[in-house]
Amino acid sequence: MTVLADGPAVASLDFLSLEITSRCQLTCPGHCYAEAGPTLGHGPMTTADWFRILDEAAAMGTRTVQIIGGEPTLHPGFVDLVEHALRAGLRVRVYTNLYRVRAEHWALFGHPRVSVATSYYSDDAVRHDTITGRTGSHAATRASIAEAVRRGVRIRVAVIDRGDGQRVRQALAEMRALGVGSVTVDRVRAVGNAAGGVLPSASSLCGRCGVGKAAVLPDGRVAPCELGRFLAAGNVQETSLSAVLAGPEWTRARASVPARTSADPCGPDCGPSDDSSGGGGSCGPMG
C-alpha cells in the first residue's frame, strides 16, 4: 500500500517522464538504457499510483509528460494513463518502438495534445534487427512510421548512432523521404546495456538532468532523467513527488551532474526525452 507523507511546498517541474514498464518486445542488447526486455514486468506502481503522479505533476505546473518504458503500450493501463494526463491538461509524448500499434493507440496518437517519438537504427533491415534483437522489427517500425505520417500524427524519430557503421546517414535520408518532419541523431551513451557492466558516469548525461525535469521509474524511484537512473533519489511510493524534489537526496543527485557549459541551444533532452520543441535539438553527452 502506498503511504504518502506530508511534504514541503510544491517544486517547479516542467517536464516529467513516467517509465511505466520494463517490458518490451525488443532486447536491444548493446544499448538499451533501461535494460528492458520481453520477460520483465511493469513494476510495483499501480495505475492508481501513476494517476496520482500525473495529478501532482499537473498541480506543480508540469506542461509535458512523457510516457516511456520498456514499451509503454504493453502496460495494461497505458490508454487510461494517456487519457488521464489529457484530462489533467497535460501535453503527452509517447516514446514507443512502434513495433505493434493497435487501433486504439492510433486514435490516441492523433489527439492534438499527443505526440509520438521513436528510435530508428538503420535503413538496412538485417542491421536494424540485429541491434534490436528482434527479427522483423525494422519492417514493423518503418511501416508504423509511414502510417503515422499518413495519419498526420506528430512524430519525431531519433536515429541512434552506435558508432559501428550502421548507416546512420542513409537512415536519416530514409526517414526524410518518408515525410518525417523531425529527425535527429542521438549517440549511444554509456548507461544501461551500453555501459558494459561498468558503473555509469554522470558525464554520459547531457548536463540538463533535473533542471525542471525528472523521471519516475517503474519501481517508484525518482531520477533526474531516465538515463540518469543510477542517480535516483527518493521514491513516490513512500512520499509525494514534490517532497522528493524538495529533499536533500534530490539536491545531491542533481549536484552530481556536471553543469552544461556549452553555449549551444539545448532543451532538457537527455536521450529519449527531447523536449526542445521551442528550439534546441538533441544534446550530446557531457563527456
Secondary structure, DSSP 8 states (H G I E B T S, - for coil): -------SS----SEEEEE---B-S---TTT-TT--BTT----S--HHHHHHHHHHHHHTT--EEEEESS-GGGSTTHHHHHHHHHHTT-EEEEE---SS--HHHHHHHTSTTEEEEEEE--SSHHHHHHHHT-TTHHHHHHHHHHHHHHHT--EEEEEEE-SS---HHHHHHHHHHHT-SEEEEEE--SSGGGGTTS---GGGS-S-TTSSEEEE-TTSBEESSGGGGGG---BTTTS-HHHHHTSHHHHHHHHTS------S---S-STT----TTS--------
